[in-house]
């Protein structure tokens, strides 16, 4: 196999004027720009690229184009891999030779020997066997070490490349753009939310970690990071007739036939209706090959309101909740939640639009004691109205064990009826706010060592079962 040296690669890539890396949620593309003129042009491309993938853009006339065979990139990783393979094979051969010696000695016959001869040869044989066993043990240990070293290197990625050759005809010096989709580009979005309850602020930092194994460092690179997929619907969905009074199996078979007849017109995934398209641009980046690069794509500081939130509908734990409106868009990512410099934990954060009121939690708050007691669980039936009624109620005793005053919200859940025959009625205390989904919130303030009692309950009236 023929190998291209690193010096040839660097000599070719020195003509790259700039590069554009586009990263969507489902695809990535690399565009490389070169200053060209009439004559032969060569560039090194990743081994997975085909001519069908390439999008060449230039005012010059492209007389011919040829993409060579896939070849291994003889870089430092390749050299280390080859050396590790060689050392492993040598250790393996040494062990096999030693085991062959052991098998040979096991076949030696002592027939026809005198007692003294047998005794003498047995002593010599034992000494030789002891030496062979020790050497065998050392060789097994060495082979295991070489195997582990080879495995560690193999966890990396051996890079392959192809040589692109073009013949250009230009009236004047021009720019050639070579664009192709990337394979094996690893991206990882992570954000950090650093909250300060006393100052009432949250510092938000958004990062992307990029790992590329193209066999070349991406210098003078501009990053376009999109928060939506590249593959979007480009045509209207297929029209299917809606048949009335047709049995379900016949209708299903009709739709299936229409679908198979239009198989080539299947639409691609589309952006959700009403979802705004967002992207970030970062310029003048250097993204080395074979390494992970951290890139800060946005940072902001926002004012936030903090309060303690009790999930009465679930475990009745107390959490620190923040409410804020970010000035800039925040993409969906795994986020580190930090409070006063202490890492609270990690959680997935969905996308947050700018200037939209949002809520984030920063872990448990242990200084608020919540006691929830079931006070009533009662059922009765009315034969005249042919209905039954279930009543349930709880009593909350909430105590502030902190030395500071806190704003607290207790959230409970009221059953929601979608039937006119089922009636739901709230019992006991009136909440501060209610939602159509049945969330009942009780907001109040607690001073140090102060307690508050809240009663929550409801009754459900519904027809007796037939």
C-alpha positions in Angstrom: 0.0 0.0 0.0 1.3 3.5 -0.9 1.3 6.1 1.9 1.3 9.9 1.7 3.7 11.6 4.0 2.8 14.4 6.4 5.1 16.8 4.6 3.1 16.3 1.4 -0.2 17.0 3.3 1.1 20.1 4.9 2.5 21.4 1.6 -0.9 20.9 0.0 -3.0 22.4 2.9 -0.9 25.5 3.1 -3.0 27.0 0.3 -6.2 26.6 2.2 -7.4 30.2 2.7 -10.1 29.6 5.2 -12.5 26.9 6.3 -16.2 26.8 7.4 -17.5 24.1 9.7 -21.3 23.8 9.8 -22.8 21.7 12.5 -26.6 21.0 12.5 -28.4 18.7 15.0 -28.3 15.8 12.5 -25.4 16.6 10.0 -22.1 18.4 9.7 -20.4 19.9 6.7 -16.9 21.3 6.0 -16.2 23.9 3.4 -12.5 24.6 2.5 -11.5 27.6 0.4 -8.4 27.7 -1.8 -6.8 30.4 -4.0 -6.4 28.8 -7.4 -5.5 29.5 -11.0 -5.3 27.6 -14.3 -3.5 24.2 -14.2 -3.4 21.2 -11.8 -4.8 21.4 -8.3 -4.4 18.9 -5.5 -5.9 18.6 -2.1 -6.0 15.9 0.6 -9.5 14.8 1.7 -10.7 12.4 4.3 -10.9 8.7 3.2 -14.7 8.5 3.5 -15.3 11.2 0.9 -16.6 10.2 -2.6 -16.9 12.3 -5.7 -20.7 12.2 -5.3 -20.3 13.9 -1.9 -18.3 16.8 -3.2 -19.8 20.1 -3.9 -17.2 22.2 -5.9 -17.8 25.9 -6.4 -15.5 28.1 -8.5 -15.8 30.6 -11.4 -13.1 28.5 -13.1 -13.8 25.8 -15.6 -13.2 22.3 -14.2 -11.7 20.4 -17.0 -11.3 17.1 -15.1 -11.6 15.7 -11.6 -10.2 12.6 -10.0 -10.4 11.2 -6.5 -7.7 8.7 -5.7 -7.9 5.5 -3.7 -8.2 5.4 0.0 -4.8 5.3 1.8 -3.6 5.3 5.3 -2.4 8.5 6.8 1.1 7.9 8.0 1.0 10.2 11.0 2.3 9.9 14.6 -0.7 7.7 15.5 0.0 5.3 12.6 3.6 5.0 13.6 2.7 4.2 17.2 0.1 1.7 16.1 2.6 -0.1 13.8 5.2 -0.2 16.6 2.7 -1.6 19.1 1.6 -4.3 16.6 5.3 -5.2 16.0 6.1 -5.5 19.7 3.0 -7.6 20.4 3.8 -10.0 17.6 7.4 -10.4 18.8 6.3 -11.1 22.4 3.8 -13.6 21.0 6.5 -15.4 19.0 8.8 -15.6 21.9 6.2 -17.2 24.1 5.4 -19.8 21.4 9.1 -20.7 21.1 9.3 -21.1 24.9 6.1 -23.3 24.9 7.6 -25.4 22.1 10.7 -26.0 24.3 8.5 -27.1 27.1 6.6 -29.6 24.9 9.9 -31.0 23.5 11.3 -31.7 27.0 8.1 -33.4 28.0 8.7 -36.0 25.2 12.2 -37.0 26.4 12.4 -40.7 27.2 14.4 -42.2 30.1 14.0 -45.9 29.0 17.1 -48.1 29.3 18.9 -45.8 31.7 20.5 -46.8 35.0 19.4 -45.4 38.3 22.4 -43.1 38.6 21.9 -41.9 35.0 18.2 -41.3 35.5 18.9 -39.5 38.8 21.5 -37.3 37.2 19.4 -36.5 34.1 16.3 -35.9 36.3 18.2 -33.3 38.2 19.4 -31.6 35.0 15.9 -32.0 33.5 14.3 -30.4 36.6 16.7 -27.4 36.4 16.0 -26.9 32.8 12.2 -27.1 33.3 12.4 -24.7 36.2 14.2 -22.2 34.0 11.7 -22.7 31.1 8.7 -22.2 33.4 10.2 -19.0 34.8 11.0 -17.6 31.4 7.5 -18.7 30.2 5.9 -16.8 33.1 7.9 -13.6 32.3 7.0 -13.9 28.6 3.3 -14.3 29.4 3.5 -11.2 31.5 5.3 -9.3 28.8 2.7 -10.5 26.2 -0.2 -9.2 28.4 1.5 -5.8 28.7 2.0 -5.5 25.0 -1.6 -6.6 24.4 -2.9 -4.0 26.7 -0.7 -1.3 25.1 -2.0 -2.3 21.7 -5.6 -2.2 22.8 -5.1 1.3 24.3 -3.7 2.6 21.1 -6.5 0.8 19.1 -9.0 2.8 21.0 -8.0 5.8 18.9 -8.8 6.1 15.2 -6.6 5.2 12.3 -7.1 8.0 9.7 -7.4 7.3 6.0 -7.2 9.9 3.2 -7.8 10.4 -0.5 -6.0 12.7 -3.0 -8.3 15.0 -5.0 -6.8 16.1 -8.4 -8.5 18.8 -10.5 -7.6 20.4 -13.8 -8.8 24.1 -13.8 -9.1 26.7 -16.5 -9.3 30.2 -15.1 -9.3 33.6 -16.7 -7.9 35.2 -13.5 -6.9 34.0 -10.0 -10.0 32.8 -8.3 -11.4 31.0 -5.2 -12.3 27.3 -5.2 -14.7 26.0 -2.5 -14.7 22.3 -1.7 -17.7 21.3 0.5 -18.5 17.8 1.8 -20.5 16.2 4.7 -18.4 15.0 7.6 -18.5 11.5 9.1 -17.3 10.6 12.5 -17.3 14.2 13.8 -18.2 14.0 17.5 -19.9 17.0 19.1 -21.1 17.3 22.7 -23.1 20.3 23.8 -22.7 21.3 27.5 -23.8 24.3 29.5 -23.1 25.7 32.9 -25.6 27.6 35.1 -23.9 29.3 38.0 -26.5 30.7 40.4 -26.0 33.3 43.2 -29.2 33.4 45.3 -28.0 36.4 47.4 -27.2 38.5 44.4 -30.2 37.2 42.4 -28.2 36.3 39.3 -27.4 33.4 37.1 -24.3 33.2 34.9 -24.9 31.0 31.8 -22.1 29.7 29.7 -22.7 27.5 26.6 -20.0 25.3 25.3 -19.5 22.8 22.5 -16.9 20.0 22.6 -15.7 19.0 19.1 -13.6 15.9 18.3 -12.5 15.4 14.7 -10.2 12.8 13.1 -9.8 14.1 9.6 -6.0 13.7 9.6 -5.5 17.5 9.4 -5.8 20.4 11.8 -8.6 22.8 10.9 -6.9 26.2 11.0 -8.6 29.6 10.4 -11.9 28.0 10.8 -15.3 29.6 11.2 -17.9 27.6 13.1 -21.6 27.8 12.4 -23.6 26.0 15.0 -27.3 25.4 14.3 -30.0 24.4 16.7 -32.1 22.7 14.1 -31.7 19.8 11.6 -30.2 20.2 8.2 -32.6 17.7 6.7 -36.0 19.5 6.4 -39.1 18.9 4.4 -38.7 20.3 0.9 -42.1 19.3 -0.5 -45.7 19.1 0.7 -46.8 15.8 2.3 -48.4 13.2 0.1 -52.1 13.6 -0.3 -54.1 10.6 0.9 -57.9 10.4 0.3 -60.2 10.2 3.4 -62.8 7.5 2.8 -66.0 7.6 4.7 -67.9 4.4 5.7 -65.1 2.2 4.6 -64.1 -0.7 6.9 -60.8 -0.1 8.7 -58.8 -3.0 7.0 -59.8 -1.8 3.5 -58.8 1.8 4.4 -55.5 0.7 5.8 -54.7 -1.4 2.7 -55.6 1.6 0.4 -53.3 3.9 2.3 -50.5 1.3 2.2 -50.8 1.0 -1.6 -50.7 4.7 -2.0 -47.7 4.8 0.3 -45.7 2.2 -1.7 -46.6 3.9 -5.0 -45.0 7.1 -3.6 -42.1 5.6 -1.7 -39.6 7.9 -3.3 -41.5 10.9 -2.1 -41.1 10.2 1.6 -40.5 13.5 3.4 -37.6 14.0 5.7 -37.8 15.1 9.3 -39.0 18.7 9.7 -38.6 21.5 12.1 -41.5 21.8 14.5 -44.1 24.4 13.6 -43.3 27.7 15.3 -39.8 26.7 16.2 -37.5 29.6 15.6 -34.2 28.8 13.9 -31.1 29.8 15.9 -27.4 29.5 15.3 -24.1 30.7 16.7 -21.0 31.9 14.8 -17.5 31.7 16.2 -14.6 32.8 14.0 -10.8 32.1 13.8 -10.8 28.7 15.4 -8.1 26.1 15.5 -9.5 22.6 15.8 -6.7 20.0 15.9 -7.1 16.5 14.6 -7.4 13.6 17.0 -8.1 15.8 20.0 -11.2 17.3 21.7 -11.6 21.1 21.5 -13.8 23.1 23.8 -15.4 26.1 22.2 -17.4 28.7 24.1 -20.3 29.7 22.0 -22.1 32.1 24.3 -22.1 33.5 27.8 -24.5 35.8 29.6 -25.6 37.0 33.0 -29.2 37.3 33.9 -31.2 38.5 36.9 -33.4 35.8 38.6 -36.0 35.4 41.3 -35.3 32.6 43.7 -37.8 30.8 45.9 -38.2 27.4 47.6 -40.5 25.0 45.8 -42.2 22.0 47.6 -43.4 19.1 45.3 -46.5 18.2 47.4 -47.9 16.2 44.5 -44.8 13.9 44.6 -42.3 13.4 47.5 -42.9 16.7 49.4 -39.3 17.7 49.1 -38.1 21.3 49.0 -36.1 22.5 46.1 -34.4 25.8 45.2 -36.2 27.2 42.1 -35.1 30.2 39.9 -37.3 32.1 37.5 -35.6 34.2 34.8 -35.8 35.6 31.3 -32.6 35.0 29.3 -31.4 37.8 27.0 -30.0 35.3 24.5 -31.2 31.9 23.2 -30.1 28.8 25.2 -29.8 25.6 23.2 -30.8 22.2 24.6 -27.9 20.5 26.3 -26.6 18.6 29.3 -26.0 21.3 32.0 -24.0 21.6 35.2 -25.9 23.3 38.0 -23.7 25.3 40.3 -24.8 27.2 43.3 -22.4 29.6 45.0 -19.4 27.7 43.5 -20.7 24.3 44.5 -21.6 21.7 41.8 -25.1 20.6 42.7 -25.4 18.1 39.8 -26.2 17.7 36.1 -29.5 17.6 34.3 -30.7 17.9 30.7 -32.0 21.4 29.9 -34.4 21.8 26.9 -34.1 24.8 24.6 -34.9 28.1 26.2 -36.0 31.0 24.0 -34.7 34.5 24.6 -37.0 36.9 26.7 -39.1 33.9 27.7 -39.8 33.3 31.4 -38.3 30.0 32.4 -37.7 28.0 35.5 -34.6 26.0 36.6 -34.0 24.1 39.8 -30.7 24.0 41.8 -31.2 20.9 43.9 -32.7 20.1 47.3 -32.9 22.6 50.2 -32.8 20.7 53.5 -33.5 23.5 56.0 -37.3 23.5 55.3 -39.1 20.7 57.1 -42.2 19.4 55.4 -44.7 17.2 57.3 -47.6 15.8 55.2 -50.4 13.9 57.0 -53.5 12.2 55.5 -56.5 13.6 57.4 -59.4 12.1 55.4 -59.9 9.3 53.0 -63.7 8.7 52.9 -66.1 7.2 50.3 -69.9 7.2 50.3 -72.7 6.2 47.9 -76.1 7.8 47.2 -78.6 5.3 45.9 -81.2 8.0 45.0 -78.8 10.0 42.8 -76.9 6.8 41.8 -73.6 8.5 42.6 -70.6 7.9 44.8 -68.3 10.5 46.4 -64.7 10.1 47.4 -63.1 12.7 49.7 -59.4 13.1 50.5 -57.5 15.7 52.4 -54.0 16.3 53.8 -52.5 18.7 56.3 -49.1 20.2 55.6 -46.9 21.6 58.4 -44.0 23.6 56.9 -41.3 24.8 59.2 -38.3 27.1 58.3 -35.2 25.9 60.2 -32.9 28.3 58.5 -31.7 31.6 59.9 -33.0 33.5 56.9 -36.5 34.4 55.7 -37.6 32.5 52.6 -40.3 32.7 49.9 -41.9 29.3 49.5 -44.4 27.8 47.1 -46.2 24.5 47.8 -47.5 22.8 44.6 -50.3 20.2 44.8 -52.4 18.4 42.2 -56.2 18.6 41.9 -57.8 15.9 39.7 -59.1 17.1 36.4 -62.4 15.9 35.0 -63.0 15.6 31.3 -66.5 14.2 31.7 -69.6 16.1 32.6 -70.7 13.2 34.8 -67.7 13.5 37.1 -67.5 16.5 39.4 -64.4 17.6 41.2 -64.6 20.1 44.1 -61.7 21.6 46.1 -61.8 21.3 49.9 -60.1 23.4 52.6 -57.6 26.3 51.8 -57.8 28.4 48.7 -54.6 28.4 46.6 -52.7 31.4 45.5 -53.0 30.3 41.8 -54.5 27.4 39.8 -53.9 26.0 36.4 -56.1 24.2 33.9 -53.9 21.2 34.4 -54.9 20.9 38.0 -51.8 22.4 39.6 -52.6 24.3 42.8 -49.9 26.6 44.2 -49.8 28.1 47.7 -47.2 30.9 47.9 -46.2 32.4 51.3 -43.2 33.7 53.2 -41.7 32.0 56.3 -39.4 33.7 58.8 -36.8 31.8 60.8 -38.3 29.1 63.1 -41.8 30.0 61.8 -44.3 27.3 60.7 -47.3 27.3 58.5 -50.2 24.9 58.2 -51.9 24.3 54.8 -54.9 22.1 54.3 -55.4 20.6 50.8 -58.1 18.3 49.7 -60.8 17.5 47.2 -64.0 15.5 46.6 -64.8 13.5 43.4 -68.4 12.7 42.6 -69.2 10.3 39.8 -71.9 7.8 38.8 -72.1 4.5 40.5 -70.6 1.7 38.3 -73.3 -0.3 36.4 
